[in-house]
Amino acid sequence: MKNIYQNISLALGLKAVFLVTTHLGITSLWMAIMADTGAAVLVTLNALRLLSYKPKR
């Protein structure tokens, strides 16, 4: 569950930052699109860590 919360926080956090900065004119729409794509890659890589998880029995 910790991994899921990390992924959600990362994705929504980056979206929120670029939403605000794009509306303020600091970043462009294309930068926001690239950041969203980058966030998807980071979330996927973070989720792939679960493949090596071995629970203690």
C-alpha distance matrix in Angstrom:
0.0 3.8 5.4 5.1 6.3 8.6 9.9 10.7 12.3 14.2 15.5 16.6 17.9 20.1 21.3 22.3 24.1 26.0 26.8 28.5 30.2 31.5 32.9 34.6 36.1 34.6 32.9 33.9 32.2 32.2 30.3 27.6 27.5 27.2 24.4 22.5 23.1 22.1 18.8 18.2 19.2 16.9 13.8 15.1 15.8 12.5 10.9 13.8 12.8 10.6 14.1 15.3 12.7 14.7 13.4 16.1 18.2
3.8 0.0 3.8 5.5 5.2 6.2 8.7 10.0 10.6 12.2 14.4 15.5 16.1 18.3 20.0 20.8 22.2 24.4 25.5 26.9 28.4 30.0 31.5 32.8 34.3 32.6 31.0 32.4 31.1 31.0 28.7 26.3 26.5 25.9 22.9 21.4 22.2 20.7 17.4 17.5 18.2 15.4 12.8 14.6 14.7 11.0 10.7 13.6 11.9 10.8 14.6 15.2 12.8 15.2 14.3 16.7 19.4
5.4 3.8 0.0 3.8 5.4 5.0 6.2 8.7 9.9 10.5 12.3 14.3 15.1 16.6 18.4 19.8 21.1 22.8 24.1 25.9 27.1 28.4 30.3 31.7 32.9 31.0 29.1 30.2 28.8 28.4 26.2 24.0 23.8 23.0 20.2 18.8 19.1 17.6 14.5 14.2 14.6 12.0 9.4 10.9 11.0 7.4 6.9 10.0 8.8 8.2 11.9 13.0 11.4 14.4 14.4 17.4 20.2
5.1 5.5 3.8 0.0 3.8 5.4 5.1 6.2 8.5 9.9 10.7 12.2 13.9 15.6 16.6 18.1 19.9 21.5 22.3 24.3 25.9 26.9 28.5 30.3 31.6 30.2 28.2 29.1 27.3 27.1 25.4 22.7 22.4 22.2 19.5 17.4 18.1 17.3 13.9 13.2 14.5 12.5 9.1 10.8 12.2 9.1 7.8 11.4 11.4 10.2 13.6 15.5 14.0 16.9 16.7 19.7 22.2
6.3 5.2 5.4 3.8 0.0 3.8 5.4 5.2 6.0 8.5 10.0 10.6 11.6 14.1 15.3 16.1 17.9 20.0 20.7 22.2 24.0 25.4 26.8 28.3 29.9 28.4 26.9 28.1 26.7 26.9 24.9 22.1 22.4 22.3 19.2 17.5 18.8 17.8 14.1 14.4 16.0 13.5 10.6 13.3 14.3 11.1 10.8 14.5 14.0 13.3 16.9 18.4 16.6 19.4 18.9 21.6 24.1
8.6 6.2 5.0 5.4 3.8 0.0 3.8 5.6 5.2 6.0 8.6 10.1 10.3 12.1 14.2 15.2 16.3 18.3 19.7 21.1 22.4 23.9 25.7 27.0 28.3 26.4 24.8 26.2 25.0 25.0 22.6 20.2 20.7 20.0 16.8 15.7 16.8 15.1 11.7 12.6 13.6 10.6 8.4 11.4 11.8 8.5 9.5 12.9 12.2 12.6 16.1 17.2 16.0 19.2 19.3 22.0 24.9
9.9 8.7 6.2 5.1 5.4 3.8 0.0 3.8 5.5 5.2 6.1 8.5 9.8 10.8 12.3 14.1 15.5 16.8 18.1 20.2 21.4 22.4 24.3 26.0 27.0 25.4 23.3 24.2 22.7 22.4 20.4 17.9 17.8 17.4 14.5 12.8 13.7 12.5 9.0 9.1 10.6 8.3 5.3 8.4 9.8 7.2 7.7 11.3 11.7 12.2 15.3 17.1 16.5 19.9 20.4 23.5 26.3
10.7 10.0 8.7 6.2 5.2 5.6 3.8 0.0 3.8 5.5 5.3 6.0 8.1 10.1 10.6 12.0 14.1 15.6 16.2 18.2 20.0 20.9 22.4 24.3 25.6 24.5 22.6 23.5 21.7 22.1 20.3 17.3 17.5 17.8 14.9 12.7 14.4 13.9 10.2 10.5 12.9 11.1 8.2 11.3 13.2 11.0 11.0 14.7 15.3 15.3 18.4 20.4 19.5 22.7 22.7 25.8 28.3
12.3 10.6 9.9 8.5 6.0 5.2 5.5 3.8 0.0 3.8 5.6 5.4 5.6 8.4 9.8 10.3 11.9 14.1 15.0 16.3 18.0 19.6 21.0 22.4 24.0 22.5 21.1 22.5 21.3 21.9 19.6 16.8 17.8 17.9 14.4 13.1 15.3 14.2 10.5 12.1 14.2 11.7 9.8 13.4 14.6 12.1 13.1 16.7 16.7 17.2 20.5 22.0 21.0 24.2 24.2 26.9 29.7
14.2 12.2 10.5 9.9 8.5 6.0 5.2 5.5 3.8 0.0 3.8 5.7 5.2 6.1 8.5 9.9 10.6 12.3 14.1 15.7 16.6 18.0 20.0 21.3 22.4 20.6 18.8 20.2 19.2 19.2 16.7 14.3 15.2 14.7 11.2 10.4 12.3 10.7 7.2 9.4 11.1 8.5 7.5 11.3 12.1 10.2 12.0 15.2 15.5 16.7 19.7 21.1 20.8 24.3 24.8 27.7 30.7
15.5 14.4 12.3 10.7 10.0 8.6 6.1 5.3 5.6 3.8 0.0 3.8 5.5 5.5 6.3 8.7 10.2 11.0 12.2 14.5 15.7 16.4 18.4 20.2 21.1 19.8 17.6 18.4 16.8 16.9 15.0 12.1 12.5 12.7 9.6 7.7 9.9 9.4 5.7 7.2 10.0 8.7 7.2 10.6 12.5 11.4 12.4 15.6 16.7 17.7 20.4 22.4 22.3 25.8 26.4 29.6 32.4
16.6 15.5 14.3 12.2 10.6 10.1 8.5 6.0 5.4 5.7 3.8 0.0 3.8 5.5 5.0 6.0 8.6 10.0 10.2 12.3 14.2 15.1 16.4 18.3 19.8 18.9 17.2 18.2 16.6 17.6 15.8 12.5 13.5 14.5 11.4 9.5 12.5 12.5 9.1 10.6 13.7 12.4 10.8 14.2 16.2 14.8 15.6 19.0 20.0 20.6 23.5 25.5 25.0 28.3 28.6 31.6 34.2
17.9 16.1 15.1 13.9 11.6 10.3 9.8 8.1 5.6 5.2 5.5 3.8 0.0 3.8 5.4 5.1 6.2 8.7 9.8 10.9 12.4 14.1 15.6 16.8 18.4 16.9 15.7 17.4 16.6 17.6 15.1 12.3 14.1 14.6 11.0 10.4 13.5 12.6 9.5 12.2 14.6 12.6 12.0 15.7 16.9 15.3 17.0 20.2 20.6 21.7 24.7 26.3 25.8 29.2 29.5 32.3 35.2
20.1 18.3 16.6 15.6 14.1 12.1 10.8 10.1 8.4 6.1 5.5 5.5 3.8 0.0 3.8 5.4 5.2 6.2 8.4 10.1 10.6 11.9 14.1 15.4 16.3 14.6 12.8 14.3 13.5 14.1 11.5 8.9 10.8 10.9 7.3 7.3 10.5 9.5 7.1 10.3 12.5 11.1 11.3 14.7 15.9 15.1 17.0 19.8 20.6 22.2 24.8 26.5 26.5 30.1 30.8 33.8 36.8
21.3 20.0 18.4 16.6 15.3 14.2 12.3 10.6 9.8 8.5 6.3 5.0 5.4 3.8 0.0 3.8 5.5 5.3 5.9 8.6 10.0 10.3 12.1 14.2 15.2 14.4 12.4 13.2 11.7 12.9 11.2 7.7 9.4 10.8 7.9 6.7 10.4 10.8 8.5 10.7 13.7 13.2 12.8 15.9 17.8 17.3 18.5 21.4 22.7 23.9 26.4 28.5 28.5 32.0 32.7 35.7 38.5
22.3 20.8 19.8 18.1 16.1 15.2 14.1 12.0 10.3 9.9 8.7 6.0 5.1 5.4 3.8 0.0 3.8 5.5 5.0 6.3 8.6 9.9 10.8 12.4 14.3 13.6 12.7 14.1 13.2 15.1 13.3 10.0 12.4 14.0 11.0 10.4 14.1 14.2 11.9 14.3 17.2 16.1 15.7 19.0 20.7 19.7 21.1 24.2 25.1 26.2 29.0 30.8 30.5 34.0 34.2 37.1 39.9
24.1 22.2 21.1 19.9 17.9 16.3 15.5 14.1 11.9 10.6 10.2 8.6 6.2 5.2 5.5 3.8 0.0 3.8 5.5 5.4 6.2 8.5 10.1 10.7 12.3 10.8 10.1 12.4 12.4 14.1 11.5 9.1 12.2 13.1 9.9 10.7 14.2 13.6 12.0 15.1 17.3 16.0 16.5 19.8 21.0 20.1 22.1 24.9 25.6 27.2 29.9 31.4 31.3 34.9 35.4 38.2 41.2
26.0 24.4 22.8 21.5 20.0 18.3 16.8 15.6 14.1 12.3 11.0 10.0 8.7 6.2 5.3 5.5 3.8 0.0 3.8 5.4 5.0 5.7 8.3 9.6 10.2 9.1 7.3 8.9 8.6 10.4 8.1 5.5 8.9 10.2 7.7 8.7 12.2 12.2 11.4 14.2 16.4 16.0 16.7 19.7 21.0 20.8 22.7 25.2 26.4 28.1 30.5 32.2 32.5 36.2 37.0 40.0 42.9
26.8 25.5 24.1 22.3 20.7 19.7 18.1 16.2 15.0 14.1 12.2 10.2 9.8 8.4 5.9 5.0 5.5 3.8 0.0 3.8 5.6 5.3 6.2 8.7 10.0 10.3 9.1 10.0 9.0 11.7 10.5 7.4 10.3 12.6 10.6 10.5 14.1 14.9 13.7 15.9 18.7 18.5 18.6 21.5 23.3 23.0 24.4 27.2 28.5 29.8 32.3 34.3 34.4 37.9 38.5 41.5 44.3
28.5 26.9 25.9 24.3 22.2 21.1 20.2 18.2 16.3 15.7 14.5 12.3 10.9 10.1 8.6 6.3 5.4 5.4 3.8 0.0 3.8 5.5 5.2 6.2 8.7 8.8 9.1 11.0 11.2 14.1 12.5 10.1 13.4 15.3 13.1 13.7 17.3 17.5 16.3 19.0 21.5 20.8 21.1 24.3 25.8 25.2 26.8 29.7 30.7 32.1 34.7 36.5 36.4 39.9 40.3 43.1 46.0
30.2 28.4 27.1 25.9 24.0 22.4 21.4 20.0 18.0 16.6 15.7 14.2 12.4 10.6 10.0 8.6 6.2 5.0 5.6 3.8 0.0 3.8 5.5 5.0 6.2 5.2 5.7 8.3 9.6 12.1 10.1 8.8 12.5 13.8 11.9 13.5 16.7 16.6 16.2 19.1 21.2 20.6 21.5 24.5 25.7 25.4 27.5 30.0 31.0 32.7 35.2 36.8 37.0 40.6 41.4 44.2 47.2
31.5 30.0 28.4 26.9 25.4 23.9 22.4 20.9 19.6 18.0 16.4 15.1 14.1 11.9 10.3 9.9 8.5 5.7 5.3 5.5 3.8 0.0 3.8 5.4 5.0 5.8 4.9 5.7 6.4 9.5 8.6 7.2 10.5 12.5 11.6 12.7 15.7 16.4 16.4 18.8 21.0 21.1 22.0 24.6 26.1 26.3 28.0 30.4 31.8 33.5 35.8 37.7 38.1 41.7 42.6 45.6 48.6
32.9 31.5 30.3 28.5 26.8 25.7 24.3 22.4 21.0 20.0 18.4 16.4 15.6 14.1 12.1 10.8 10.1 8.3 6.2 5.2 5.5 3.8 0.0 3.8 5.4 7.7 8.2 8.8 9.1 12.7 12.3 10.6 13.6 16.0 15.0 15.6 18.9 19.8 19.3 21.6 24.1 24.1 24.6 27.4 29.1 29.0 30.5 33.1 34.5 36.0 38.4 40.3 40.5 44.1 44.7 47.6 50.5
34.6 32.8 31.7 30.3 28.3 27.0 26.0 24.3 22.4 21.3 20.2 18.3 16.8 15.4 14.2 12.4 10.7 9.6 8.7 6.2 5.0 5.4 3.8 0.0 3.8 5.6 7.8 9.6 11.2 14.4 13.3 12.5 15.9 17.6 16.4 17.7 20.9 21.2 20.9 23.6 25.8 25.5 26.3 29.2 30.5 30.3 32.2 34.8 35.9 37.6 40.1 41.7 41.9 45.5 46.1 48.9 51.9
36.1 34.3 32.9 31.6 29.9 28.3 27.0 25.6 24.0 22.4 21.1 19.8 18.4 16.3 15.2 14.3 12.3 10.2 10.0 8.7 6.2 5.0 5.4 3.8 0.0 3.8 5.6 6.8 9.2 12.0 11.3 11.4 14.6 16.1 15.6 17.3 20.0 20.4 20.8 23.4 25.3 25.3 26.5 29.2 30.4 30.6 32.6 34.9 36.1 38.1 40.3 42.0 42.5 46.2 47.1 50.0 53.0
34.6 32.6 31.0 30.2 28.4 26.4 25.4 24.5 22.5 20.6 19.8 18.9 16.9 14.6 14.4 13.6 10.8 9.1 10.3 8.8 5.2 5.8 7.7 5.6 3.8 0.0 3.8 6.9 9.9 11.9 10.0 10.6 14.1 14.8 13.9 16.2 18.8 18.6 19.1 22.1 23.5 23.2 24.8 27.5 28.3 28.5 30.8 33.0 34.0 36.1 38.4 39.8 40.4 44.1 45.1 47.9 51.1
32.9 31.0 29.1 28.2 26.9 24.8 23.3 22.6 21.1 18.8 17.6 17.2 15.7 12.8 12.4 12.7 10.1 7.3 9.1 9.1 5.7 4.9 8.2 7.8 5.6 3.8 0.0 3.8 6.8 8.2 6.3 7.2 10.5 11.1 10.6 13.0 15.3 15.4 16.2 19.0 20.4 20.5 22.1 24.6 25.5 26.0 28.2 30.2 31.5 33.7 35.7 37.3 38.0 41.8 43.0 45.9 49.1
33.9 32.4 30.2 29.1 28.1 26.2 24.2 23.5 22.5 20.2 18.4 18.2 17.4 14.3 13.2 14.1 12.4 8.9 10.0 11.0 8.3 5.7 8.8 9.6 6.8 6.9 3.8 0.0 3.8 5.3 5.2 6.5 8.8 10.0 10.7 12.6 14.5 15.3 16.6 18.7 20.2 21.0 22.6 24.6 25.8 26.8 28.7 30.5 32.2 34.2 36.0 37.8 38.8 42.6 43.9 47.1 50.1
32.2 31.1 28.8 27.3 26.7 25.0 22.7 21.7 21.3 19.2 16.8 16.6 16.6 13.5 11.7 13.2 12.4 8.6 9.0 11.2 9.6 6.4 9.1 11.2 9.2 9.9 6.8 3.8 0.0 3.8 5.4 5.1 6.3 8.7 9.8 10.6 12.5 14.2 15.2 16.7 18.6 19.9 21.0 22.8 24.5 25.5 27.0 28.8 30.9 32.7 34.3 36.5 37.4 41.1 42.4 45.7 48.6
32.2 31.0 28.4 27.1 26.9 25.0 22.4 22.1 21.9 19.2 16.9 17.6 17.6 14.1 12.9 15.1 14.1 10.4 11.7 14.1 12.1 9.5 12.7 14.4 12.0 11.9 8.2 5.3 3.8 0.0 3.8 5.3 5.0 6.2 8.5 9.7 10.6 12.2 14.1 15.4 16.7 18.3 19.9 21.2 22.7 24.2 25.7 27.2 29.3 31.4 32.7 34.8 36.1 39.8 41.4 44.8 47.7
30.3 28.7 26.2 25.4 24.9 22.6 20.4 20.3 19.6 16.7 15.0 15.8 15.1 11.5 11.2 13.3 11.5 8.1 10.5 12.5 10.1 8.6 12.3 13.3 11.3 10.0 6.3 5.2 5.4 3.8 0.0 3.8 5.4 5.1 6.1 8.6 9.8 10.3 12.1 14.2 15.2 16.2 18.1 19.9 20.9 22.1 24.1 25.6 27.3 29.6 31.2 33.0 34.2 37.9 39.5 42.7 45.7
27.6 26.3 24.0 22.7 22.1 20.2 17.9 17.3 16.8 14.3 12.1 12.5 12.3 8.9 7.7 10.0 9.1 5.5 7.4 10.1 8.8 7.2 10.6 12.5 11.4 10.6 7.2 6.5 5.1 5.3 3.8 0.0 3.8 5.4 5.0 6.1 8.6 9.7 10.3 12.3 14.2 15.0 16.2 18.3 19.8 20.6 22.3 24.2 26.0 27.9 29.7 31.7 32.6 36.3 37.6 40.8 43.8
27.5 26.5 23.8 22.4 22.4 20.7 17.8 17.5 17.8 15.2 12.5 13.5 14.1 10.8 9.4 12.4 12.2 8.9 10.3 13.4 12.5 10.5 13.6 15.9 14.6 14.1 10.5 8.8 6.3 5.0 5.4 3.8 0.0 3.8 5.4 5.1 6.3 8.6 9.8 10.7 12.6 14.3 15.3 16.7 18.6 19.9 21.2 22.8 25.1 26.9 28.3 30.6 31.7 35.4 36.9 40.3 43.1
27.2 25.9 23.0 22.2 22.3 20.0 17.4 17.8 17.9 14.7 12.7 14.5 14.6 10.9 10.8 14.0 13.1 10.2 12.6 15.3 13.8 12.5 16.0 17.6 16.1 14.8 11.1 10.0 8.7 6.2 5.1 5.4 3.8 0.0 3.8 5.4 5.0 6.1 8.5 9.8 10.6 12.3 14.2 15.3 16.5 18.2 19.9 21.1 23.2 25.4 26.7 28.7 30.1 33.8 35.6 38.9 41.9
24.4 22.9 20.2 19.5 19.2 16.8 14.5 14.9 14.4 11.2 9.6 11.4 11.0 7.3 7.9 11.0 9.9 7.7 10.6 13.1 11.9 11.6 15.0 16.4 15.6 13.9 10.6 10.7 9.8 8.5 6.1 5.0 5.4 3.8 0.0 3.8 5.4 4.9 6.0 8.6 9.7 10.3 12.0 14.1 15.1 16.1 18.1 19.8 21.4 23.6 25.3 27.1 28.2 31.9 33.4 36.6 39.7
22.5 21.4 18.8 17.4 17.5 15.7 12.8 12.7 13.1 10.4 7.7 9.5 10.4 7.3 6.7 10.4 10.7 8.7 10.5 13.7 13.5 12.7 15.6 17.7 17.3 16.2 13.0 12.6 10.6 9.7 8.6 6.1 5.1 5.4 3.8 0.0 3.8 5.4 5.0 6.3 8.7 9.8 10.5 12.3 14.3 15.2 16.4 18.4 20.4 22.1 23.8 26.0 26.9 30.6 32.0 35.3 38.1
23.1 22.2 19.1 18.1 18.8 16.8 13.7 14.4 15.3 12.3 9.9 12.5 13.5 10.5 10.4 14.1 14.2 12.2 14.1 17.3 16.7 15.7 18.9 20.9 20.0 18.8 15.3 14.5 12.5 10.6 9.8 8.6 6.3 5.0 5.4 3.8 0.0 3.8 5.4 5.1 6.4 8.8 9.9 10.7 12.5 14.3 15.4 16.7 19.1 21.0 22.2 24.5 25.8 29.5 31.3 34.7 37.5
22.1 20.7 17.6 17.3 17.8 15.1 12.5 13.9 14.2 10.7 9.4 12.5 12.6 9.5 10.8 14.2 13.6 12.2 14.9 17.5 16.6 16.4 19.8 21.2 20.4 18.6 15.4 15.3 14.2 12.2 10.3 9.7 8.6 6.1 4.9 5.4 3.8 0.0 3.8 5.4 5.1 6.2 8.6 9.8 10.6 12.2 14.2 15.3 17.2 19.6 20.9 22.7 24.1 27.9 29.7 33.0 36.0
18.8 17.4 14.5 13.9 14.1 11.7 9.0 10.2 10.5 7.2 5.7 9.1 9.5 7.1 8.5 11.9 12.0 11.4 13.7 16.3 16.2 16.4 19.3 20.9 20.8 19.1 16.2 16.6 15.2 14.1 12.1 10.3 9.8 8.5 6.0 5.0 5.4 3.8 0.0 3.8 5.4 5.0 6.0 8.5 9.8 10.4 12.1 14.1 15.8 17.7 19.6 21.5 22.3 26.1 27.5 30.7 33.7
18.2 17.5 14.2 13.2 14.4 12.6 9.1 10.5 12.1 9.4 7.2 10.6 12.2 10.3 10.7 14.3 15.1 14.2 15.9 19.0 19.1 18.8 21.6 23.6 23.4 22.1 19.0 18.7 16.7 15.4 14.2 12.3 10.7 9.8 8.6 6.3 5.1 5.4 3.8 0.0 3.8 5.5 5.1 6.1 8.6 9.8 10.5 12.3 14.7 16.2 17.6 20.1 21.1 24.8 26.3 29.8 32.5
19.2 18.2 14.6 14.5 16.0 13.6 10.6 12.9 14.2 11.1 10.0 13.7 14.6 12.5 13.7 17.2 17.3 16.4 18.7 21.5 21.2 21.0 24.1 25.8 25.3 23.5 20.4 20.2 18.6 16.7 15.2 14.2 12.6 10.6 9.7 8.7 6.4 5.1 5.4 3.8 0.0 3.8 5.5 5.1 6.2 8.5 9.8 10.6 12.9 15.1 16.1 18.2 19.8 23.5 25.5 28.9 31.8
16.9 15.4 12.0 12.5 13.5 10.6 8.3 11.1 11.7 8.5 8.7 12.4 12.6 11.1 13.2 16.1 16.0 16.0 18.5 20.8 20.6 21.1 24.1 25.5 25.3 23.2 20.5 21.0 19.9 18.3 16.2 15.0 14.3 12.3 10.3 9.8 8.8 6.2 5.0 5.5 3.8 0.0 3.8 5.4 5.1 6.0 8.5 9.8 11.2 13.6 15.3 16.9 18.0 21.8 23.6 26.8 29.9
13.8 12.8 9.4 9.1 10.6 8.4 5.3 8.2 9.8 7.5 7.2 10.8 12.0 11.3 12.8 15.7 16.5 16.7 18.6 21.1 21.5 22.0 24.6 26.3 26.5 24.8 22.1 22.6 21.0 19.9 18.1 16.2 15.3 14.2 12.0 10.5 9.9 8.6 6.0 5.1 5.5 3.8 0.0 3.8 5.5 5.1 6.1 8.6 10.2 11.7 13.8 15.9 16.5 20.2 21.6 24.9 27.8
15.1 14.6 10.9 10.8 13.3 11.4 8.4 11.3 13.4 11.3 10.6 14.2 15.7 14.7 15.9 19.0 19.8 19.7 21.5 24.3 24.5 24.6 27.4 29.2 29.2 27.5 24.6 24.6 22.8 21.2 19.9 18.3 16.7 15.3 14.1 12.3 10.7 9.8 8.5 6.1 5.1 5.4 3.8 0.0 3.8 5.4 5.1 6.2 9.0 10.4 11.6 14.0 15.3 18.9 20.8 24.4 27.0
15.8 14.7 11.0 12.2 14.3 11.8 9.8 13.2 14.6 12.1 12.5 16.2 16.9 15.9 17.8 20.7 21.0 21.0 23.3 25.8 25.7 26.1 29.1 30.5 30.4 28.3 25.5 25.8 24.5 22.7 20.9 19.8 18.6 16.5 15.1 14.3 12.5 10.6 9.8 8.6 6.2 5.1 5.5 3.8 0.0 3.8 5.4 5.1 6.9 9.5 10.5 12.1 13.8 17.6 19.8 23.1 26.1
12.5 11.0 7.4 9.1 11.1 8.5 7.2 11.0 12.1 10.2 11.4 14.8 15.3 15.1 17.3 19.7 20.1 20.8 23.0 25.2 25.4 26.3 29.0 30.3 30.6 28.5 26.0 26.8 25.5 24.2 22.1 20.6 19.9 18.2 16.1 15.2 14.3 12.2 10.4 9.8 8.5 6.0 5.1 5.4 3.8 0.0 3.8 5.4 5.6 7.8 10.1 11.4 12.1 15.9 17.6 20.8 23.9
10.9 10.7 6.9 7.8 10.8 9.5 7.7 11.0 13.1 12.0 12.4 15.6 17.0 17.0 18.5 21.1 22.1 22.7 24.4 26.8 27.5 28.0 30.5 32.2 32.6 30.8 28.2 28.7 27.0 25.7 24.1 22.3 21.2 19.9 18.1 16.4 15.4 14.2 12.1 10.5 9.8 8.5 6.1 5.1 5.4 3.8 0.0 3.8 5.3 5.7 7.9 10.3 10.7 14.3 15.9 19.4 22.1
13.8 13.6 10.0 11.4 14.5 12.9 11.3 14.7 16.7 15.2 15.6 19.0 20.2 19.8 21.4 24.2 24.9 25.2 27.2 29.7 30.0 30.4 33.1 34.8 34.9 33.0 30.2 30.5 28.8 27.2 25.6 24.2 22.8 21.1 19.8 18.4 16.7 15.3 14.1 12.3 10.6 9.8 8.6 6.2 5.1 5.4 3.8 0.0 3.8 5.2 5.6 7.9 9.6 13.2 15.5 19.0 21.7
12.8 11.9 8.8 11.4 14.0 12.2 11.7 15.3 16.7 15.5 16.7 20.0 20.6 20.6 22.7 25.1 25.6 26.4 28.5 30.7 31.0 31.8 34.5 35.9 36.1 34.0 31.5 32.2 30.9 29.3 27.3 26.0 25.1 23.2 21.4 20.4 19.1 17.2 15.8 14.7 12.9 11.2 10.2 9.0 6.9 5.6 5.3 3.8 0.0 3.8 5.4 5.9 7.0 10.8 13.1 16.3 19.4
10.6 10.8 8.2 10.2 13.3 12.6 12.2 15.3 17.2 16.7 17.7 20.6 21.7 22.2 23.9 26.2 27.2 28.1 29.8 32.1 32.7 33.5 36.0 37.6 38.1 36.1 33.7 34.2 32.7 31.4 29.6 27.9 26.9 25.4 23.6 22.1 21.0 19.6 17.7 16.2 15.1 13.6 11.7 10.4 9.5 7.8 5.7 5.2 3.8 0.0 3.8 5.4 5.1 8.6 10.4 14.0 16.7
14.1 14.6 11.9 13.6 16.9 16.1 15.3 18.4 20.5 19.7 20.4 23.5 24.7 24.8 26.4 29.0 29.9 30.5 32.3 34.7 35.2 35.8 38.4 40.1 40.3 38.4 35.7 36.0 34.3 32.7 31.2 29.7 28.3 26.7 25.3 23.8 22.2 20.9 19.6 17.6 16.1 15.3 13.8 11.6 10.5 10.1 7.9 5.6 5.4 3.8 0.0 3.8 5.6 8.4 11.2 14.7 17.0
15.3 15.2 13.0 15.5 18.4 17.2 17.1 20.4 22.0 21.1 22.4 25.5 26.3 26.5 28.5 30.8 31.4 32.2 34.3 36.5 36.8 37.7 40.3 41.7 42.0 39.8 37.3 37.8 36.5 34.8 33.0 31.7 30.6 28.7 27.1 26.0 24.5 22.7 21.5 20.1 18.2 16.9 15.9 14.0 12.1 11.4 10.3 7.9 5.9 5.4 3.8 0.0 3.8 6.4 9.8 12.8 15.5
12.7 12.8 11.4 14.0 16.6 16.0 16.5 19.5 21.0 20.8 22.3 25.0 25.8 26.5 28.5 30.5 31.3 32.5 34.4 36.4 37.0 38.1 40.5 41.9 42.5 40.4 38.0 38.8 37.4 36.1 34.2 32.6 31.7 30.1 28.2 26.9 25.8 24.1 22.3 21.1 19.8 18.0 16.5 15.3 13.8 12.1 10.7 9.6 7.0 5.1 5.6 3.8 0.0 3.8 6.4 9.6 12.5
14.7 15.2 14.4 16.9 19.4 19.2 19.9 22.7 24.2 24.3 25.8 28.3 29.2 30.1 32.0 34.0 34.9 36.2 37.9 39.9 40.6 41.7 44.1 45.5 46.2 44.1 41.8 42.6 41.1 39.8 37.9 36.3 35.4 33.8 31.9 30.6 29.5 27.9 26.1 24.8 23.5 21.8 20.2 18.9 17.6 15.9 14.3 13.2 10.8 8.6 8.4 6.4 3.8 0.0 3.8 6.5 9.1
13.4 14.3 14.4 16.7 18.9 19.3 20.4 22.7 24.2 24.8 26.4 28.6 29.5 30.8 32.7 34.2 35.4 37.0 38.5 40.3 41.4 42.6 44.7 46.1 47.1 45.1 43.0 43.9 42.4 41.4 39.5 37.6 36.9 35.6 33.4 32.0 31.3 29.7 27.5 26.3 25.5 23.6 21.6 20.8 19.8 17.6 15.9 15.5 13.1 10.4 11.2 9.8 6.4 3.8 0.0 3.8 6.3
16.1 16.7 17.4 19.7 21.6 22.0 23.5 25.8 26.9 27.7 29.6 31.6 32.3 33.8 35.7 37.1 38.2 40.0 41.5 43.1 44.2 45.6 47.6 48.9 50.0 47.9 45.9 47.1 45.7 44.8 42.7 40.8 40.3 38.9 36.6 35.3 34.7 33.0 30.7 29.8 28.9 26.8 24.9 24.4 23.1 20.8 19.4 19.0 16.3 14.0 14.7 12.8 9.6 6.5 3.8 0.0 3.8
18.2 19.4 20.2 22.2 24.1 24.9 26.3 28.3 29.7 30.7 32.4 34.2 35.2 36.8 38.5 39.9 41.2 42.9 44.3 46.0 47.2 48.6 50.5 51.9 53.0 51.1 49.1 50.1 48.6 47.7 45.7 43.8 43.1 41.9 39.7 38.1 37.5 36.0 33.7 32.5 31.8 29.9 27.8 27.0 26.1 23.9 22.1 21.7 19.4 16.7 17.0 15.5 12.5 9.1 6.3 3.8 0.0
